[in-house]
Amino acid sequence: MTTTSNHPQVIFIGIAGPSGCGKTTYAKHLVEYLHSPLHIIELDHFYIRSITINHPILGRIQSDEEPDTLHIQSLVNLIRQIKYEPEKITRYHRNDISIKDNQYIFVIVEGFLLFALSDELTNMFDIRIFFESTQSQCRMKRYRRQSRINDTISDERILIPKEFQQWFDYLVWAEYLKWRDLQISKAEKVFHFDEYRDKQYIQLDNYIDKRLKDLIDRRKT
């Protein structure tokens, strides 16, 4: 592949979806698959604080699920800087792949509200995919992650406490549903859980390959 400039061209891939749907796992896979010189950028990196809310079911609680818990402009600024000066964002650089060796740099960003925060941010992504999963699957994965349960233990052997289930269902999942339709309308492709179950990423990778080819061909003309 050739470019019209010695400066690397940056292509941004955004991945959104509910907490526990597998965004981060696929994003890590995509970094390796595309030989990206940058680690994934997680929306959680821009978390600033919990906020206190009066929940109609859970009462007065701390929430990390609201847009106001994030510093959105910092993410916008970071993406803008990576686009024009990727070599300067050293905190995301990988040690094993040099930016100088890449004519095209593929940067993967993931987050549960990624396409709901601002049109400016959404429009910065060249490829936008959305993961859909079921409430029960996301609840289980979130519980496993939060409780640091070993991968060798099957889901069938895990009993999720009632308090956690209510918190997830009435706060985390409810907040996801609030923004779901908007995010899907902003995404160009929705992948359902059965399409990537057990880390079977062939369909996803094929889609990414096709979109990248289209984007690169268009930039060459």
C-alpha positions, 0 to 999 in steps of 0.5 A: 500500500502506498500513500500520497505522504510520508505521514501515516494515515490514521483510520479509527474503528469505534466499537460500542455496546452494552457492558459485558457484551465483549467489546474489550475482548474483541478490541484487543483481538483487533489490535493484534489482527490489524498489527496496530502500533497503539493499544486500544483506547477505552472510554473508561480511561476518561472516567472522572467521577461517580455521580449520585442519583435518586433511582426509582427502584434502587434509591439514592446510589452512586452511578458510573453509567451516566455520560456525566461521569466521563470527560468527553472532550478529552477523548475528542482531543486525543483522537484529534491529536492521534489523527495528526500526530500519532507519534506523540501519543506515547502512552498508547504506543506498543513496544513491539510495533513501531509507528514509523513502520506503518503507512496506515495506522488502525486505532481501536476505541471502545466504550459502552456509550461511544456513539451516544456522547456527541455527534462530533465524537461519533463522526470521528470514527471511520468504521462504527460497529455495535455489539448486541447481546442479551441481558443475562449474558452481559450480566454474567460477564460483568459479574465474572469480571467484577468478581474476578472469577477464573475462566475455568469455572463455567457459568452454570456453576456461578450464582449471581447474588440478588443485590448484584442482579438488581443493580445490573438490571435496574441501573447498568442495563436500564442505562444501556437501553436508554441509549441503545436505539440512538447508538444503533442508528449511529452504527454502520453495522450491528453484530449479534452475540451469536455471530461472535460467541466463544470468540469466533471472530471470522464474520467480524474480521471479514467485515473489518477487512472489507471496510478497510479495503474500501476506505484505503482504496478511496483514499488512494484515488 
